[in-house]
């Protein structure tokens, strides 16, 4: 058999046993290459250091105030802290009422009424108004020879002032729907100052005085002496309350009277304002109300009285300093004519036009 034939026979695998045939068949199967996919996890980018440009304050409450002031308040702060001084019957309370009702027709006025000036003005000219709330500060007592309890009266003034602050803070909220407190008026500030002196003598000094009458005894005063710092501290509490009300958007007016003072400076014309001297510095405006008799060329009186207001102090509107306005005129057999003060009506006294 030729080589090619033998070769052909050699490829004939029919003569193999079943086992051998199976091995051959398996050997002749095409080879399959299996590639195992390796799971490759995505590499996370390198972590950057955690930093912040936000300033973290050690004083969070103050920082909150700082941030809050970047927004306009619902009610802007007031720049009117005005004293109105003059003799009795010159229309001082009327000037304040007129300013309030012209500037804030629907606004609330709270009055701490030491001398009943606010009450009498309301009853005479604004009886129908529901927007004037008058508080007598005096606390009566029945068990002593003096009519008033001075310490409790002082505390009542503080409580009324704190209530006004609470109300003014509440009306700064967007959902507040009540009448807005726009004016805080204290009449008879000279009486408040006198009460501070009585409290000093009765309660603050070691005078062993039972009441204001005993505390006023000259001999007792000479033996113990006075501590005017105590009186000043008490008086300044009202100043602090009123400044807070200004910050909350409430106009503040003080009314007081005059005392003779021979050694006064020329601009005071022999008088002084009857409140603690600190008020002259602390108030932003002072209006001096005067009644001037109009005379004929021969010096005889015509019967006409012109009530004028001098802007004695005008810190925030220097154009008004020492300016004079006629706000009230009376003539015999004629009805009185009231003009008011335009600079209070429109807020110009506070530097606002």
SVG drawing of the C-alpha trace seen along z (x, -y; Angstrom):
<svg xmlns="http://www.w3.org/2000/svg" viewBox="-67 -156 72 158">
<polyline fill="none" stroke="black" stroke-width="0.4" points="0.0,0.0 1.3,-3.3 2.2,-5.8 -0.8,-8.0 -3.1,-5.0 -1.6,-4.1 -2.0,-7.6 -5.6,-7.5 -6.2,-4.3 -4.5,-5.8 -7.0,-8.6 -9.8,-6.1 -10.9,-6.0 -13.8,-3.7 -11.9,-0.8 -11.3,-2.5 -13.1,-1.4 -15.9,-3.6 -13.7,-5.0 -10.9,-5.8 -13.4,-7.4 -14.7,-9.6 -11.3,-10.8 -10.5,-11.6 -13.7,-13.5 -13.1,-15.6 -9.6,-16.3 -10.9,-17.4 -13.4,-20.0 -12.4,-23.6 -10.6,-25.3 -12.6,-28.0 -10.8,-30.8 -12.6,-32.1 -11.6,-35.6 -12.7,-36.4 -13.8,-39.9 -12.2,-41.4 -14.3,-43.8 -12.5,-47.1 -13.8,-49.6 -13.8,-53.2 -11.2,-55.1 -12.7,-58.0 -11.0,-61.4 -8.6,-62.5 -10.4,-64.0 -10.0,-67.7 -9.5,-69.2 -12.8,-70.4 -12.7,-74.2 -15.3,-77.0 -15.3,-80.7 -18.3,-81.2 -17.4,-83.1 -18.5,-81.3 -18.9,-83.8 -18.3,-83.3 -21.2,-85.7 -24.2,-84.2 -26.8,-86.4 -24.9,-89.6 -24.3,-88.1 -28.1,-87.5 -28.7,-91.1 -26.1,-92.1 -27.8,-90.0 -31.2,-91.2 -30.2,-94.8 -29.5,-94.1 -33.2,-94.0 -35.4,-97.1 -37.6,-97.0 -41.3,-97.1 -41.3,-100.3 -38.3,-102.5 -36.6,-103.9 -37.9,-107.3 -35.6,-110.4 -38.0,-112.4 -37.2,-112.5 -38.6,-115.9 -39.1,-117.9 -41.9,-120.5 -41.5,-123.1 -43.3,-126.2 -45.5,-127.7 -48.9,-126.3 -51.6,-127.0 -49.4,-127.5 -50.8,-124.6 -47.9,-122.2 -49.9,-119.0 -52.0,-120.4 -48.8,-120.8 -48.1,-117.0 -51.6,-115.9 -51.8,-118.0 -48.5,-116.5 -49.7,-113.0 -53.1,-113.2 -51.8,-115.0 -48.9,-112.7 -50.5,-109.4 -54.3,-109.7 -54.8,-106.0 -51.9,-105.5 -51.9,-104.9 -50.6,-107.3 -49.7,-106.1 -49.5,-108.8 -48.0,-108.5 -49.9,-111.4 -48.3,-112.8 -50.1,-116.1 -53.4,-115.2 -52.4,-117.4 -53.0,-114.6 -56.3,-113.7 -57.6,-117.2 -56.5,-117.7 -58.1,-114.5 -61.4,-115.3 -61.5,-118.9 -60.5,-118.2 -60.2,-114.5 -63.0,-113.0 -64.2,-110.6 -60.8,-109.2 -60.1,-105.6 -56.5,-105.8 -55.3,-107.7 -54.5,-105.5 -53.8,-107.4 -52.2,-105.9 -52.0,-107.6 -48.7,-106.6 -49.7,-107.4 -50.3,-104.5 -52.5,-105.7 -52.2,-104.4 -54.8,-104.6 -52.8,-103.5 -50.4,-106.4 -50.6,-110.2 -49.2,-110.7 -51.5,-110.0 -49.0,-108.2 -46.7,-105.2 -43.6,-106.6 -41.8,-103.4 -44.7,-101.6 -45.4,-104.7 -41.9,-104.5 -42.3,-100.8 -45.6,-101.4 -43.8,-103.9 -41.2,-101.3 -43.9,-98.7 -45.9,-101.0 -42.7,-101.7 -41.8,-98.1 -45.3,-97.3 -44.9,-100.0 -41.6,-98.3 -43.2,-94.9 -46.0,-96.3 -43.6,-98.1 -41.6,-94.9 -44.7,-92.9 -45.9,-95.3 -42.6,-94.8 -43.8,-91.3 -45.2,-90.8 -48.5,-89.2 -49.3,-92.0 -52.8,-93.4 -53.5,-95.8 -53.2,-99.6 -49.6,-100.8 -48.1,-102.5 -46.6,-105.7 -46.3,-108.2 -45.2,-107.8 -46.0,-111.0 -45.0,-111.7 -46.5,-114.7 -45.2,-116.4 -41.6,-115.1 -40.8,-117.6 -43.1,-115.6 -41.4,-112.4 -38.0,-114.0 -39.5,-115.1 -40.7,-111.5 -37.2,-110.2 -35.9,-112.5 -38.6,-111.3 -37.7,-107.7 -34.0,-108.5 -34.8,-110.0 -37.3,-107.4 -35.9,-104.2 -32.4,-104.6 -30.6,-106.5 -30.3,-105.5 -32.5,-108.3 -34.9,-106.1 -37.7,-108.2 -41.2,-106.7 -42.7,-108.8 -42.1,-111.7 -43.0,-114.3 -40.5,-113.0 -37.9,-112.6 -38.3,-116.3 -37.4,-117.4 -34.5,-119.8 -32.8,-118.5 -32.8,-115.0 -31.4,-116.1 -28.6,-118.0 -27.6,-115.0 -27.7,-112.4 -27.1,-114.4 -28.2,-113.5 -26.7,-111.2 -27.7,-112.8 -26.3,-109.9 -29.2,-107.8 -31.7,-110.3 -30.0,-110.6 -29.9,-106.8 -33.6,-106.6 -34.4,-109.4 -32.3,-107.9 -34.3,-104.7 -37.1,-106.6 -34.6,-107.9 -33.4,-104.4 -37.0,-103.2 -37.7,-106.1 -34.5,-105.5 -35.5,-101.9 -38.9,-103.1 -37.2,-105.4 -35.3,-102.5 -38.5,-100.6 -40.1,-103.4 -42.0,-105.3 -41.9,-109.1 -41.3,-110.3 -42.4,-113.5 -41.7,-114.8 -43.7,-117.8 -42.4,-119.8 -42.6,-123.2 -40.1,-126.0 -38.5,-127.1 -37.0,-130.4 -33.2,-130.4 -31.5,-133.8 -28.1,-132.4 -29.2,-130.8 -27.4,-131.5 -28.8,-134.3 -30.6,-132.0 -32.7,-130.6 -34.0,-134.1 -33.9,-133.6 -35.5,-130.2 -34.5,-126.5 -36.3,-123.5 -37.8,-121.7 -36.4,-118.2 -33.1,-116.5 -30.3,-118.3 -29.4,-115.2 -32.5,-115.7 -31.1,-118.8 -28.3,-116.7 -30.3,-113.5 -33.2,-115.0 -32.7,-115.5 -35.2,-118.4 -36.5,-120.9 -39.4,-123.3 -40.0,-126.2 -43.6,-127.4 -44.2,-131.0 -47.2,-133.3 -46.5,-136.9 -48.9,-139.8 -49.3,-142.0 -49.1,-145.7 -50.0,-148.9 -47.4,-151.4 -47.9,-153.3 -47.2,-150.1 -50.8,-149.4 -52.1,-145.8 -54.3,-144.9 -55.6,-141.9 -54.2,-139.6 -51.8,-136.8 -49.6,-135.0 -48.3,-131.7 -44.9,-131.0 -42.7,-127.9 -39.0,-128.4 -36.9,-125.5 -34.5,-125.8 -32.7,-122.6 -32.8,-120.9 -30.1,-118.3 -31.2,-116.6 -32.4,-119.6 -30.1,-122.5 -32.1,-124.8 -34.8,-125.0 -32.4,-126.0 -33.7,-129.1 -36.5,-129.5 -39.8,-130.7 -43.3,-129.8 -46.8,-131.0 -49.0,-128.0 -51.9,-129.5 -53.5,-133.0 -56.2,-134.3 -58.0,-137.7 -60.7,-139.3 -64.2,-138.3 -62.9,-136.0 -62.5,-132.3 -59.0,-131.1 -57.1,-130.2 -54.9,-127.1 -52.2,-126.6 -50.1,-123.9 -46.4,-123.3 -45.9,-122.1 -42.4,-120.8 -44.0,-118.4 -46.8,-117.5 -44.6,-116.4 -41.6,-115.1 -39.2,-117.8 -38.1,-118.3 -36.5,-114.9 -34.6,-115.7 -37.3,-114.1 -39.1,-116.0"/>
</svg>
